[in-house]
Amino acid sequence: MTAPTRPAGPRARAEIFEIDPYVPGKSSAPGTARLFKLSSNETPLGPSPLARDAFRAFADKLEAYPEGTAKVLREALGARYGLDPARIVCGSGSDEILHLLASAYLGPGDEGIFTEHGFLVYKIAILAAGGTPVVVPEADLTADVDRILAAVGPRTKMVFLANPNNPTGTYLPAAELERLAASLPPDVLLVIDGAYAEYVGASDYACGSELVAARENVVMTRTFSKIFGLAGLRLGWCYAPAAVCDALNRIRAPFNTNGAACAAGVAALADIAHLEAAVAHNERWRAWLAAEIAALGIPVTPSVANFLLLHFANATEARAADEFLTWRGLVLRAVGAYGLPQCLRLTVGTEEANRLVVASLAEFRSRESRARA
């Protein structure tokens, strides 16, 4: 009997090639004297000075493995937010937590739900785990609870919800979030991604931690990459039911958070003044940018996060605006991959960057008007 022919080389699972690789926002503008990167929702205030000092101090300990469970960081998070440290799992950014959750709870034949303009990593995580992504339409660029529930079927095992959402900046109020959690089957895991939670000042907003405390099928993820300014260290965490934490701790890498990141994270949590300054800066300049840009005839989606979604007439105008701003040293985020080719996402930056954005958009609109005349 002839032996079967073997492949010429190793073959990855077929579904891996259904994944569109995540492409970060651009971070350079060739030929410009000064660059303002407003494409990745990074804080213009940078990290806390205390976090910087803790990071530098860790340089004398680089030869040692970190403590394997991020115990000190989990205890600091518990103290800061009033949570049980035993129900916290830390990771290399919240992206790793999202992938771990998908790996633990999704497999071939299982469905994971997310909304049409939700974070791109959700689809990647679902496909990487062998699951099937299910995309649910939004209502006015906002997640719609009834549409999500209508998409839930016997194969549904997970629902990803960014609250507030990236790149729209919209959110579900606490009552709607509670309704979603209460209406899901008990075997469907609701993952509430709160990457931008610290920026939200709306009185009807809830981050989701109370839902986690009350239910066995809700997880809240958070990150140190945004308001805490530690994106370069890759540090995130989740608050979850004990059974979910047990599953994640069984599959995560033994030392998936590095010691320097954890030390900086603990210090960042202690610097309340720096956090409050970041919130105040964002609230002031987010409102100013929204009003000034709307006055130029460019619609802006109301946002509770640290970015704004700008709407142009069509994809062609959005590309032209992007090119014009890049020429001025202003790097924004094109969001065609999110199904919004007519839009650009603008991170709230420093005062200098914010004023330059508005001035440059005004010049762009003036040139466009003259070209049409």
C-alpha positions, 0 to 999 in steps of 0.5 A: 500500500502506498503511503499517503503523501505528506504536505511539503511543510507545516500547515496552520489551521485553515481558519487562521487564514480567515483572519485579517492581521491587526494593523495599528494606526500609523505613527509616522509622517515622513518629511514633517518637522514635528509629529503629533501622533493622534492615532492610538488614543495614547494619553497626552500627559504621559505616565505618572512620574511615580510610574516612571520612577518605579520602572527605573528602579526595577532596572536593578532586578532584571535578572529575576523572574517576576512573581508568577501571579502578579500578586502585588498588582492584583492587591493594588487593583483590589484596593483601588477599585474595591475588588477581590484580588483573587478574582483578578487576572493580569495579562500582557495588555487587555488584548491578551486577556481577550485572547485567553477568554476566547481560547478558554470558552470558544472552539469549533462550532461555537459563536462569538458575538460583537457589534459591527464597529467593535474593536477589531481584536474581538474577531481575531480572538474568535477566529484564532480560537476556532470559533465563528464570529457573528457581527451585530448591527449597531443603532446610530453607532451604538451597541443595541441590546435587542439586536445583540439578544436577537443574534444569540442562538444555541451556538453562542458562547460569548458576547464581546462588548466595548463600553465605551466603544472604540472607535465610535466613543459611544456607550451603553448606559448602566440600565441597558448593560444590566438588561443585556447581562440579565437576558443572556443565557447563563452559559454565554459569557459577557465580556465587557471591555472597559479600556476607556472606562476611566475617562467616562463622566456620564452619570448613567455609566457603569464599568461592569464590576457590579455585574461581575460581582453578581453573576457567574457569566460576566467578565470586565477587562481593563487596561493600563495602556490608555489613561495610565500611559503605560501602553509601551509596557503592555499591562491589562487585567480582568475582574471575573468570576472565580471559575473564569479566573481558574480557567484563565490561570490554567492556560496563561503563560507562567510569567505573562506580566513582566515585573517592570510593568507590574511595578509601574502599574502599582505606582500608577494606581497610587497617583490619584492626582495624575489620573484626575489631571488626565480626566480634566484635560480630556474633558476640557479638550474633548468638548472644545475639539468637538465644538470647533470641528463641528463648526467647520461643518464636519460632524462629530459623534458624541464621545465619552472616551479620549477620542472623537470620530470625525465624519466626512462626506465620503471615503474620498474626502476622508482620505484627502483630509488624512493626507492633508493632516499628515502633511501637517504632522498630524497623524489620525486613525483611518477606520475603514477596517471598522466599516467607517471609510468616511471617518477618521478617529482623532485622539485628544492631544496636547493643547498645541496638537488640538489647536493645530488640528482645528486650524489644519481642518479649517484650512483643508475645508477652505481648500476643498471649497475653493476647489469646488468653486 
